[in-house]
Amino acid sequence: MASVQSSVINLTKTIIGAGLLAIPFAFKADGLILGTILILIAGIASSYGLYIVSQVSKKLPGDTSYFALCGITYPKLTLIFDFSIAIQCFGVALSYLVLIGDLVPSLINEVLSRNQVILLSLIIIIPLISFRKLDSLKIGSLIGLLAIGYLTILVISHSIWDDWSKSQGHVKILEIGSISQILSTFSIVVFAFTAAQNICSIINEINDQSQVPKVITLANLIASLLFLSVGFAGYLQFGDNVHGNVILEYKSKLLSSKIGKFALVLMVTLSYPLMFHPCRLSTNNMIHWIQQEISKNKTTSTVVNERTGLINDEESGINESNDEVPFSTNRFVLVTTLLTLGTYGLALSIKSFELVLSLVGATGSTLICFILPGLFGFKLFPDNDINKSLSLSLTIFGFIVMIASVFATLYY
């Protein structure tokens, strides 16, 4: 069983990822004051979404999982849940490839172009995504944590010791950008706080489940402090000259920058299969669900007692959420191939790291962090519990953020 300390570390590690590097860019649109407020809002909303899952999971007879929660609340939403997981993980995997293309050329003195580097990464990636189980890649999490720690120190130390006059653009304090810019960068912040994919494991493994709210609070507090520290340090140094990935602002000739970029490349290369794996499973789940629905429709001519049929349908929805979905070798190869072609094809054409984070944050992250937890809470909290109304508010908030952020990201 996991201790409170290890649970806090694991959840914090889940929250803090590549999105940390785009926080200074978010301040470019929001300004320091509003940017701070939006980070706190995103942190509080994301924390509450995790809290809802921790509380409604008590309704489950066994281990906590989103599939099980869907089974006892909205069995027909299983497809939407799998879609949200697939979109989230697909987008994160895509952002990793974009980062590889951004970072590696400068490390090898532009010997290879961005697209050549991305394509060559297949040599490492293909073997890693060919396995059905990823237990051997656990070391990637430790490497990622060390890399993020180094990168945080790198940004803050540069902010302290560098001469700002050589790099600083205009710095907004109370001044803000356009509404569309604020919305698109807010989705980056939402993306940065996403940790819903691991909260079920935290709940299942902790030795005292009454401590889960404490774990959630501490992890999000640590993440908020890191986001604010890197955001302030990076934005104050570069101002409106900052780009989507703050690490690209530092001179490649510096040894510290080379180490930082190498650590980041290593982290995202090993993390790609960790995102690819759940994306592939969720895609298979969606295909299986669609096949099951088609099969049901084909058998509607069978004479079945109406009441029995209704009960069977409901039981089927719950059982499917808990049972392992079959994944044949042929489908495994097909789904793996299509997802690989999809992520690499987009990575070759999309060169904006912040655009990827904005779209993923606006879609997958809002679904996982706000909309689905809110729906679970609205269904499972008692009518006289204030959390029922707050859960509905979180869902509505999620839909508003999703629609507004997607529109702002694509059209501003």
C-alpha positions as CSV (number, residue, x, y, z in Angstrom):
1,M,0.0,0.0,0.0
2,A,1.2,3.5,-0.8
3,S,1.9,6.1,1.9
4,V,0.6,9.7,1.9
5,Q,4.1,10.9,1.0
6,S,4.5,8.7,-2.0
7,S,1.0,9.4,-3.2
8,V,1.7,13.2,-3.1
9,I,4.9,12.6,-5.1
10,N,3.1,10.5,-7.7
11,L,0.2,12.9,-8.1
12,T,2.5,15.9,-8.2
13,K,4.6,14.1,-10.9
14,T,1.5,13.5,-12.9
15,I,0.5,17.2,-12.8
16,I,3.9,18.7,-13.6
17,G,4.9,17.9,-17.1
18,A,5.7,19.7,-20.4
19,G,2.9,22.2,-19.7
20,L,5.2,23.8,-17.1
21,L,7.4,25.2,-19.9
22,A,4.4,27.1,-21.5
23,I,3.3,28.9,-18.3
24,P,5.5,32.0,-19.1
25,F,3.8,32.2,-22.5
26,A,0.4,32.2,-20.7
27,F,1.5,35.3,-18.8
28,K,2.2,37.0,-22.1
29,A,-1.6,37.2,-22.8
30,D,-2.8,37.4,-19.2
31,G,-0.4,39.7,-17.5
32,L,1.1,38.9,-14.1
33,I,-2.0,39.7,-12.0
34,L,-4.6,38.0,-14.1
35,G,-2.2,35.2,-15.0
36,T,-1.8,34.4,-11.3
37,I,-5.6,34.5,-10.7
38,L,-6.2,32.1,-13.6
39,I,-3.6,29.7,-12.4
40,L,-5.2,29.6,-9.0
41,I,-8.7,29.2,-10.6
42,A,-7.5,26.3,-12.7
43,G,-5.7,24.7,-9.7
44,I,-8.8,25.0,-7.5
45,A,-11.2,23.7,-10.2
46,S,-8.9,20.8,-11.1
47,S,-8.5,20.0,-7.4
48,Y,-12.2,19.9,-6.9
49,G,-12.7,17.6,-9.8
50,L,-10.2,15.1,-8.2
51,Y,-11.9,15.6,-4.9
52,I,-15.3,14.6,-6.4
53,V,-13.8,11.4,-7.9
54,S,-12.3,10.5,-4.5
55,Q,-15.7,11.0,-2.7
56,V,-18.0,9.3,-5.2
57,S,-15.6,6.4,-5.5
58,K,-16.9,5.3,-2.1
59,K,-20.1,4.2,-3.9
60,L,-18.1,1.5,-5.8
61,P,-17.9,-2.0,-4.3
62,G,-14.4,-2.6,-5.6
63,D,-11.5,-0.7,-7.0
64,T,-12.0,2.8,-8.3
65,S,-12.0,3.4,-12.1
66,Y,-13.7,5.8,-14.4
67,F,-15.1,2.9,-16.3
68,A,-16.8,1.6,-13.1
69,L,-18.1,5.1,-12.3
70,C,-19.5,5.3,-15.8
71,G,-21.1,1.9,-15.3
72,I,-23.1,3.0,-12.2
73,T,-24.0,6.5,-13.4
74,Y,-24.1,7.0,-17.2
75,P,-23.3,3.6,-19.0
76,K,-23.9,5.2,-22.4
77,L,-21.2,7.8,-21.7
78,T,-18.5,5.2,-21.7
79,L,-17.8,6.1,-25.3
80,I,-17.4,9.8,-24.4
81,F,-15.1,8.9,-21.6
82,D,-12.9,6.8,-23.8
83,F,-12.9,9.5,-26.4
84,S,-11.8,12.1,-23.9
85,I,-8.9,9.9,-22.7
86,A,-7.9,9.2,-26.3
87,I,-7.9,12.9,-27.2
88,Q,-6.0,13.9,-24.1
89,C,-3.3,11.2,-24.5
90,F,-3.1,11.7,-28.3
91,G,-2.6,15.4,-27.9
92,V,0.1,15.0,-25.2
93,A,1.9,12.4,-27.4
94,L,1.7,14.9,-30.3
95,S,3.1,17.7,-28.1
96,Y,6.1,15.5,-27.2
97,L,6.9,14.9,-30.9
98,V,6.7,18.7,-31.5
99,L,9.1,19.2,-28.6
100,I,11.6,16.7,-30.0
101,G,11.5,18.5,-33.3
102,D,12.0,21.9,-31.6
103,L,14.9,20.8,-29.3
104,V,17.1,18.2,-31.1
105,P,18.3,20.3,-34.1
106,S,19.9,22.9,-31.9
107,L,21.6,20.2,-29.8
108,I,23.3,18.8,-33.0
109,N,24.1,22.1,-34.6
110,E,21.3,21.9,-37.1
111,V,22.8,18.9,-38.9
112,L,19.3,17.5,-39.3
113,S,16.1,19.4,-39.9
114,R,13.1,19.5,-37.6
115,N,11.1,17.0,-39.7
116,Q,14.1,14.7,-40.2
117,V,14.6,14.5,-36.4
118,I,10.9,13.7,-35.8
119,L,11.0,10.9,-38.4
120,L,14.2,9.5,-37.0
121,S,12.7,9.3,-33.6
122,L,10.6,6.4,-34.9
123,I,13.7,4.2,-34.5
124,I,13.4,4.6,-30.8
125,I,9.6,5.0,-30.5
126,I,8.4,2.0,-32.6
127,P,10.0,-0.7,-30.3
128,L,8.6,1.0,-27.2
129,I,5.0,1.2,-28.5
130,S,5.1,-2.4,-29.8
131,F,4.7,-3.9,-26.3
132,R,1.2,-4.4,-24.8
133,K,2.5,-3.7,-21.3
134,L,4.7,-0.8,-20.2
135,D,6.0,-2.0,-16.9
136,S,9.6,-1.8,-18.1
137,L,9.2,1.9,-18.8
138,K,8.6,3.0,-15.2
139,I,12.1,4.5,-15.1
140,G,10.7,7.1,-17.5
141,S,8.7,8.7,-14.7
142,L,11.8,9.1,-12.5
143,I,13.8,10.6,-15.4
144,G,10.9,12.9,-16.1
145,L,10.7,14.1,-12.5
146,L,14.5,14.8,-12.4
147,A,14.3,16.6,-15.8
148,I,11.4,18.8,-14.7
149,G,13.3,19.6,-11.5
150,Y,16.4,20.6,-13.4
151,L,14.4,22.7,-15.9
152,T,12.7,24.5,-13.1
153,I,16.0,25.4,-11.5
154,L,17.3,26.4,-14.9
155,V,14.5,28.9,-15.6
156,I,14.7,30.4,-12.1
157,S,18.5,30.7,-12.1
158,H,18.6,32.3,-15.5
159,S,16.0,34.8,-14.3
160,I,18.2,35.6,-11.3
161,W,21.6,35.9,-12.9
162,D,21.0,36.9,-16.6
163,D,21.0,40.5,-17.8
164,W,17.3,41.1,-18.6
165,S,18.1,44.2,-20.7
166,K,19.4,41.8,-23.5
167,S,16.2,39.7,-23.6
168,Q,13.3,41.5,-22.0
169,G,10.3,42.7,-23.9
170,H,7.3,44.6,-22.6
171,V,6.1,43.2,-19.3
172,K,2.3,43.3,-18.5
173,I,1.3,43.6,-14.9
174,L,-2.3,44.7,-14.8
175,E,-2.4,45.1,-18.6
176,I,-4.0,42.1,-20.4
177,G,-4.3,40.8,-24.0
178,S,-7.5,40.2,-26.0
179,I,-10.2,37.9,-24.6
180,S,-9.4,35.3,-27.3
181,Q,-5.7,35.3,-26.3
182,I,-6.7,34.9,-22.6
183,L,-9.1,32.0,-23.4
184,S,-6.6,30.1,-25.5
185,T,-3.8,30.5,-22.9
186,F,-6.1,29.5,-20.1
187,S,-6.6,26.1,-21.8
188,I,-2.8,25.7,-21.6
189,V,-3.0,26.3,-17.8
190,V,-5.8,23.7,-17.6
191,F,-3.7,21.3,-19.5
192,A,-0.8,21.8,-17.1
193,F,-3.0,20.9,-14.1
194,T,-4.4,17.7,-15.7
195,A,-3.9,14.7,-13.3
196,A,-7.3,12.9,-13.6
197,Q,-5.8,10.0,-15.4
198,N,-3.9,8.8,-12.3
199,I,-6.3,9.8,-9.5
200,C,-8.0,6.4,-9.5
201,S,-4.6,4.6,-9.0
202,I,-3.9,7.0,-6.1
203,I,-7.2,6.1,-4.5
204,N,-6.8,2.4,-4.9
205,E,-3.2,2.2,-3.7
206,I,-3.1,4.6,-0.7
207,N,-3.1,2.9,2.7
208,D,-5.6,5.4,4.2
209,Q,-8.3,6.6,1.7
210,S,-9.4,9.3,4.2
211,Q,-6.1,11.1,3.4
212,V,-6.8,11.4,-0.4
213,P,-8.2,15.0,-0.1
214,K,-5.0,15.9,1.7
215,V,-2.9,14.3,-1.1
216,I,-4.9,16.2,-3.7
217,T,-4.5,19.5,-1.9
218,L,-0.8,19.2,-1.3
219,A,0.0,18.0,-4.8
220,N,-1.9,20.9,-6.4
221,L,-0.4,23.4,-4.0
222,I,3.1,22.2,-4.9
223,A,2.2,22.3,-8.6
224,S,0.7,25.8,-8.3
225,L,3.9,27.1,-6.6
226,L,6.1,25.7,-9.3
227,F,3.9,27.0,-12.1
228,L,3.9,30.5,-10.5
229,S,7.6,30.4,-9.9
230,V,8.5,29.3,-13.5
231,G,5.8,31.6,-14.9
232,F,7.0,34.7,-13.1
233,A,10.7,33.9,-13.7
234,G,10.3,33.2,-17.4
235,Y,8.0,36.0,-18.2
236,L,9.8,38.7,-16.2
237,Q,13.0,37.8,-18.0
238,F,11.6,37.8,-21.6
239,G,8.3,39.7,-21.3
240,D,6.3,39.7,-24.5
241,N,9.3,38.2,-26.4
242,V,8.7,34.8,-24.7
243,H,7.6,31.9,-26.9
244,G,5.5,28.8,-26.2
245,N,8.4,26.8,-24.9
246,V,10.6,29.0,-22.6
247,I,13.5,26.6,-22.8
248,L,14.0,27.6,-26.4
249,E,14.8,31.1,-25.3
250,Y,18.2,30.1,-23.7
251,K,21.3,30.0,-25.8
252,S,22.1,26.5,-27.0
253,K,25.9,27.1,-26.6
254,L,25.5,27.2,-22.8
255,L,26.2,23.8,-21.2
256,S,23.3,24.3,-18.8
257,S,20.9,24.8,-21.7
258,K,22.3,21.8,-23.5
259,I,21.8,19.6,-20.5
260,G,18.3,21.0,-20.0
261,K,17.3,20.3,-23.5
262,F,18.8,16.9,-23.5
263,A,17.0,16.0,-20.3
264,L,13.7,17.2,-21.8
265,V,14.3,15.3,-25.0
266,L,15.0,12.1,-23.0
267,M,11.9,12.7,-20.9
268,V,9.5,13.2,-23.7
269,T,10.9,10.3,-25.8
270,L,10.4,7.9,-22.9
271,S,7.0,9.5,-22.1
272,Y,5.6,9.2,-25.6
273,P,4.7,5.4,-25.2
274,L,3.3,6.1,-21.8
275,M,0.7,8.4,-23.5
276,F,0.4,6.2,-26.6
277,H,-0.6,3.1,-24.5
278,P,-3.8,4.5,-22.9
279,C,-4.7,6.2,-26.2
280,R,-4.5,2.9,-28.0
281,L,-6.5,1.1,-25.3
282,S,-9.2,3.8,-25.3
283,T,-9.4,3.7,-29.1
284,N,-9.9,-0.1,-28.9
285,N,-12.6,0.4,-26.3
286,M,-14.4,2.8,-28.6
287,I,-14.3,0.3,-31.5
288,H,-15.5,-2.5,-29.2
289,W,-18.4,-0.3,-27.8
290,I,-19.5,0.6,-31.4
291,Q,-19.4,-3.1,-32.4
292,Q,-21.5,-4.0,-29.4
293,E,-24.1,-1.4,-30.2
294,I,-24.3,-2.5,-33.8
295,S,-24.6,-6.1,-32.6
296,K,-27.5,-5.1,-30.3
297,N,-29.3,-3.3,-33.1
298,K,-29.0,-6.4,-35.3
299,T,-30.7,-8.6,-32.7
300,T,-33.7,-6.3,-32.0
301,S,-35.9,-8.7,-34.0
302,T,-35.4,-11.3,-31.3
303,V,-38.5,-11.7,-29.1
304,V,-37.4,-10.8,-25.6
305,N,-39.4,-9.7,-22.6
306,E,-39.3,-5.9,-22.5
307,R,-38.5,-5.8,-18.8
308,T,-35.8,-8.4,-19.1
309,G,-34.3,-6.6,-22.0
310,L,-34.0,-3.4,-20.1
311,I,-32.3,-5.0,-17.2
312,N,-29.9,-6.8,-19.5
313,D,-29.0,-3.6,-21.2
314,E,-28.3,-1.9,-18.0
315,E,-26.2,-4.8,-16.7
316,S,-24.3,-4.9,-20.0
317,G,-23.3,-1.3,-19.6
318,I,-21.9,-1.9,-16.1
319,N,-20.1,-5.1,-16.9
320,E,-18.5,-3.7,-20.0
321,S,-17.0,-0.9,-18.0
322,N,-15.2,-3.4,-15.7
323,D,-14.4,-6.4,-18.0
324,E,-11.3,-6.4,-20.1
325,V,-12.1,-5.5,-23.6
326,P,-10.7,-8.0,-26.2
327,F,-7.8,-6.7,-28.3
328,S,-6.9,-9.0,-31.2
329,T,-3.4,-8.9,-32.7
330,N,-4.7,-7.7,-36.0
331,R,-6.6,-4.8,-34.4
332,F,-3.6,-4.0,-32.2
333,V,-1.4,-3.6,-35.2
334,L,-4.0,-1.6,-37.1
335,V,-4.7,0.8,-34.3
336,T,-1.0,1.2,-33.4
337,T,-0.2,2.0,-37.1
338,L,-3.1,4.5,-37.5
339,L,-2.3,6.3,-34.2
340,T,1.4,6.5,-35.1
341,L,0.7,7.9,-38.5
342,G,-1.7,10.4,-36.9
343,T,0.6,11.7,-34.3
344,Y,3.6,11.8,-36.6
345,G,1.7,13.3,-39.6
346,L,0.4,16.1,-37.4
347,A,3.8,16.7,-35.7
348,L,5.4,17.2,-39.2
349,S,2.8,19.9,-40.1
350,I,2.1,21.5,-36.7
351,K,5.1,23.6,-35.4
352,S,3.4,25.4,-32.6
353,F,3.9,23.8,-29.2
354,E,1.5,26.2,-27.6
355,L,-1.2,25.5,-30.2
356,V,-1.1,21.8,-29.3
357,L,-1.3,22.5,-25.6
358,S,-4.2,24.9,-26.1
359,L,-6.3,22.4,-28.1
360,V,-5.6,19.5,-25.8
361,G,-6.3,21.6,-22.8
362,A,-9.6,22.9,-24.3
363,T,-10.8,19.4,-25.2
364,G,-9.4,16.4,-23.4
365,S,-8.3,18.2,-20.2
366,T,-11.7,19.9,-19.7
367,L,-13.5,16.7,-20.2
368,I,-11.4,14.7,-17.8
369,C,-10.8,17.4,-15.2
370,F,-14.2,19.2,-15.1
371,I,-17.0,17.7,-17.1
372,L,-16.9,14.0,-16.3
373,P,-16.1,14.4,-12.5
374,G,-18.9,17.0,-12.3
375,L,-21.4,14.6,-14.0
376,F,-20.3,11.8,-11.6
377,G,-20.8,14.1,-8.6
378,F,-24.2,15.4,-9.8
379,K,-25.4,11.8,-10.1
380,L,-24.0,10.3,-6.9
381,F,-24.0,13.0,-4.3
382,P,-27.2,13.2,-2.2
383,D,-29.7,15.9,-3.1
384,N,-29.2,17.7,0.2
385,D,-25.4,17.8,-0.3
386,I,-24.0,21.1,-1.6
387,N,-21.4,19.1,-3.6
388,K,-24.2,18.1,-5.9
389,S,-24.8,21.7,-7.0
390,L,-21.1,22.4,-7.1
391,S,-20.6,19.3,-9.3
392,L,-23.1,20.6,-11.8
393,S,-21.4,24.0,-11.7
394,L,-18.1,22.3,-12.4
395,T,-19.6,20.5,-15.5
396,I,-21.1,23.8,-16.8
397,F,-17.8,25.6,-16.2
398,G,-16.0,22.8,-18.2
399,F,-18.4,23.1,-21.1
400,I,-18.0,26.9,-21.2
401,V,-14.2,26.7,-21.0
402,M,-14.1,24.0,-23.7
403,I,-16.3,25.8,-26.3
404,A,-14.8,29.3,-25.7
405,S,-11.2,28.0,-25.6
406,V,-11.5,25.9,-28.8
407,F,-13.1,28.8,-30.7
408,A,-10.5,31.3,-29.4
409,T,-7.6,29.0,-30.2
410,L,-8.7,28.2,-33.7
411,Y,-10.0,31.6,-34.8
412,Y,-8.2,34.4,-32.9
